[in-house]
Amino acid sequence: MDRSAEVPGSRDDGRVGRVLAGIGERIGRLRAEREMSRAALAGSARVGEQRLADVEEERGTPTLAELTAVAAVLDVPLAELFTDAVPGPAAVVMRGDEVPTVESGDLAVQVLTPRSVLPGLYAARYRLSPTGLGVRPVQHEGHDWLYVLSGQLRVEFEQDSVTLRAGDSASFGSTVRHRLVVPGDEPAEFLAVGATLLTTPADH
């Protein structure tokens, strides 16, 4: 297994470790809830079965690319893999200098919302470097909202695409397969907010 591809530590490895703590258990639980075997998840996410076993059993550190693929197969936002805290106070403040940045290759992410306070809602800040491939296409339940802070970001759908610049935003149903690509020469920084309906409205 190539350890150089794993998520590298930041200046504060302890904080990054806390972000990743329990991620394997959450993946295993979400997989079990969907009655999906480890082999099935590994195959659909294009991750080796032994590699997935190492991640679930906390013997290996997953890359962001692997987590993105696993989240897509499990049909959950990426941020849902990072935190599963029990409900806490009415408000949780996350100071800017306390939120660790997890990086892997061309992608860096900061998870900004604890699900314990806002179930069904996630927000994250991303930095994506220019690349010909971009982020692997994903789709999941709910709705996404993107807001570009700097650079350019292209959102590619199966039949269409839209290019966003600093100050632009886009909203769309995330059940539509989509891919994020940086068309310019500079990295794109953007906020991503997603919401998933937790209950189905009762019929009247």
C-alpha positions in Angstrom: 0.0 0.0 0.0 1.4 3.4 -1.0 1.5 5.4 2.2 2.6 8.5 0.3 -0.9 8.8 -1.0 -2.4 9.1 2.4 -3.7 12.4 3.9 -0.6 14.2 5.2 -0.6 15.9 8.6 -0.8 19.6 9.0 1.3 21.7 11.4 -0.9 20.4 14.2 -1.1 16.6 13.6 -3.2 16.3 16.8 -6.1 18.3 15.4 -6.0 16.5 12.1 -6.0 13.2 14.0 -9.1 14.3 15.9 -10.9 15.2 12.6 -10.2 11.7 11.3 -10.8 9.9 14.5 -13.7 7.4 14.2 -14.0 7.8 10.4 -13.5 4.1 9.9 -16.3 3.2 12.4 -18.7 5.7 10.7 -18.0 4.2 7.2 -18.6 0.7 8.6 -21.8 1.7 10.3 -23.1 3.5 7.2 -22.2 0.5 5.1 -24.0 -1.9 7.6 -27.1 0.4 7.6 -27.3 -0.1 3.8 -26.8 -3.9 4.1 -23.7 -3.5 1.9 -20.8 -5.9 2.1 -17.3 -4.6 2.4 -16.5 -6.2 -0.9 -19.4 -4.4 -2.6 -18.5 -1.0 -1.2 -14.8 -1.5 -2.1 -15.7 -2.5 -5.6 -18.1 0.3 -6.3 -15.7 2.9 -4.8 -12.8 1.4 -6.6 -10.9 0.9 -3.4 -9.1 -2.3 -2.6 -11.0 -4.5 -0.1 -8.0 -4.9 2.2 -7.5 -1.1 2.0 -11.1 -0.5 3.0 -10.7 -3.0 5.8 -7.6 -1.1 7.1 -9.6 2.2 7.0 -12.6 0.7 8.8 -10.5 -0.9 11.5 -8.4 2.2 12.0 -5.2 0.7 10.7 -4.8 3.0 7.7 -5.5 6.7 7.0 -7.8 7.3 4.0 -7.1 9.8 1.3 -9.7 12.5 0.4 -10.1 10.8 -3.0 -11.0 7.6 -1.3 -13.3 9.3 1.1 -15.1 11.1 -1.8 -15.6 7.9 -3.6 -16.8 6.0 -0.5 -19.2 8.9 0.4 -20.7 8.8 -3.2 -21.3 5.1 -3.0 -22.9 5.4 0.5 -25.0 8.3 -0.9 -24.0 10.8 1.9 -22.2 14.1 1.8 -18.4 13.9 2.3 -18.6 15.9 5.5 -20.9 13.2 7.1 -17.9 10.9 7.2 -15.9 13.3 9.4 -18.1 13.9 12.4 -20.8 12.0 14.3 -20.8 13.8 17.7 -23.7 13.5 20.1 -26.0 16.5 20.4 -24.3 19.3 22.4 -25.2 22.9 23.2 -27.5 25.0 21.2 -24.6 26.8 19.5 -21.1 25.5 18.7 -18.5 28.0 17.6 -15.7 26.9 15.4 -12.8 29.4 15.4 -11.0 29.9 12.1 -7.6 29.1 13.6 -8.9 25.9 15.2 -10.4 24.3 12.1 -7.8 21.9 10.6 -7.3 21.7 6.9 -7.0 18.2 5.5 -5.1 18.0 2.2 -4.6 15.3 -0.4 -3.3 16.0 -3.9 -5.1 18.8 -5.5 -7.9 19.0 -2.9 -8.0 20.6 0.6 -11.1 20.7 2.8 -12.2 22.3 6.1 -15.4 20.8 7.6 -17.3 23.8 9.2 -20.5 22.4 10.6 -20.9 19.7 13.3 -23.9 17.5 12.4 -24.8 17.2 16.1 -26.0 20.8 16.0 -27.4 20.9 12.4 -28.5 17.4 11.4 -29.0 17.1 7.7 -26.9 20.2 6.9 -23.2 20.4 6.2 -20.9 23.2 5.2 -17.2 23.0 4.1 -14.6 25.2 2.6 -12.6 23.7 -0.3 -9.5 24.6 -2.2 -9.1 22.8 -5.5 -6.0 23.2 -7.6 -6.1 23.3 -11.5 -6.2 19.8 -12.9 -7.4 18.3 -16.1 -9.6 15.7 -14.3 -11.0 17.7 -11.4 -13.0 15.9 -8.7 -14.5 12.6 -9.5 -18.2 12.8 -10.4 -20.5 12.4 -7.5 -24.2 12.3 -6.7 -26.2 12.0 -3.5 -29.5 12.8 -1.9 -30.3 16.5 -1.1 -29.3 19.8 -2.5 -26.0 21.6 -2.8 -25.1 25.3 -2.8 -21.6 26.5 -4.0 -20.2 30.0 -3.5 -16.8 30.9 -5.1 -14.4 32.9 -2.9 -11.6 33.1 -5.4 -10.5 31.7 -8.8 -12.8 29.9 -11.2 -14.9 26.8 -10.7 -16.7 24.8 -13.4 -19.6 22.5 -12.3 -20.1 19.9 -15.0 -23.4 18.0 -15.2 -24.2 15.1 -17.5 -25.8 17.4 -20.1 -24.5 20.9 -19.2 -21.9 22.9 -17.3 -21.6 26.3 -15.7 -18.4 28.3 -14.8 -18.4 30.3 -11.6 -16.1 33.2 -10.7 -15.5 34.9 -7.4 -18.8 36.1 -6.0 -20.9 33.7 -8.1 -23.0 30.9 -6.6 -24.9 27.9 -7.9 -27.7 25.8 -6.4 -28.7 22.4 -7.6 -30.2 19.1 -6.6 -27.3 16.9 -5.8 -29.0 13.8 -7.1 -27.8 15.1 -10.4 -24.4 13.6 -11.2 -21.8 16.4 -11.1 -18.1 17.0 -11.2 -16.0 20.0 -10.1 -13.2 21.3 -12.3 -10.9 24.3 -12.1 -10.6 25.7 -15.7 -8.1 28.5 -14.9 -4.4 28.6 -13.9 -5.1 29.5 -10.2 -6.7 27.4 -7.5 -10.4 27.9 -6.7 -11.5 28.4 -3.2 -15.2 27.9 -2.5 -17.8 27.2 0.1 -20.1 24.2 -0.2 -23.3 23.9 1.7 -25.5 20.8 1.4 -28.9 19.9 2.9 -30.6 16.5 3.1 -34.2 16.0 3.9 -34.4 13.9 7.1 -38.1 13.0 6.8 -40.6 12.7 4.1 -43.5 15.1 4.2 -46.7 13.4 5.2 -49.3 13.0 2.5 -52.4 15.1 2.9 
